[in-house]
Amino acid sequence: MLPIAIGIALCNNKQQTTNNKQIIMQAVYKLMANEVDEEFIKAIRMLFKDQIINITIDSLSDETTYLSSSQANLEHLNENAASTEKKYFAGNSFQSFVNESIEKAK
């Protein structure tokens, strides 16, 4: 199980210092509750070793459900979706489109 984001920051704090700055590391995991197993716990232990850690658990709702919970927002989303140019890809055409877009952006 790999984290979806890892951040490291230096803060002005005298605990666990490097050049009078505290090193703070944060990892974000997004997973289903039934995926929390011994391997996940081992990954946390290995990543943070002997450090003090905080564990916060948030229940995330589906973004589509959240965004469409208000009628006005739902209408706005539907209008934007209807006015957006649609592209259809087959085979490797998506990769070609990505490559061309990257070249245009350079």
N, C-alpha and C positions, 0 to 999 in steps of 0.2 A: 504494500500500500504506500504510494508516494503522495506527499502533500501537493495540493494544487497551487500553493504559493508559499514561498519562504521569504521572510524579510529579516534583515539585520540592521540594527541602528545603534548609534553611540549616543549616550545621554550624559549630561553633567551630573554624575552621582559617584560617590566614593566607594560603593559596593562593587565587588568583582570588577576592578578597574583595569584599564589599559590606558596609560598616559592620562590618568585622572578622569577617564570617561567610562561609563558603564556600557558593556556590550549587551544588547537586548536582541534576542532572536525570537521570531514568531513564525509558526507554521500554520497553514489553514488546510484542513482536510474537509472535503464534502463527500459524504457517504451515507448510505442507508443504515438505519440502526442495526439491522441484522448483519452488517458487514463488520461491526465492532467485535473483533475476536482476539485471540492471543497474539496473532501475528501483528495486528494493529498496535497492541500494547507494547510489543517488543520493538516496533519501529519507533514509537515515541521514546521509549527508554534509550534506544541507541542514538537517536537524534539529540536528545537533551542530556544524556548521561547523568551526572550527579547534581544537576541544577534543580533549583526549586521551580516548579511549573504551576501555572493556573490552568484549569480545565473548565471551559465554558461550553455548554451545549445549548444550541438554538435549534428549534424546529423550523424548517424553511418550508413555506408553501410554494406551490407551483407558480412561477412568475406570470404565466398567462392567466391563471385564475385570479391572482392579485390584481393585475393590470386591467382585467375586464370586470372587476367587482363593481365599478360605478358605471352607470348607463352612459354618462357623458364621455368618460374615458374610452369605453367600448366603441362608441360611435366614432370618436377621433381615431382610434386604432384601425377600425374598418375602413374609414375614408383614406387614411394614409396607405393602407395595404392595397386598396383599389387603385390608387393613383401611382403606385410604384411600378416602374418598368419591370416586366417579368422576363427572366432568362431561363431557358431550358437547356440541359446538358445531357449528352450521351457519351458513353465511353470515356475517352481521355479529354473530351472537349472542356471539362471544368478546369483541368490542370493547364490547358492551353490558355484559357481565359485568365486564370490567375497569373501566369507568366507574362502575358501581354499587359495586364493591369500593372504589374510590378515595373515593367519596362517603361510604361507611360508615366508612372509616378516618379521615375528617376530624373 
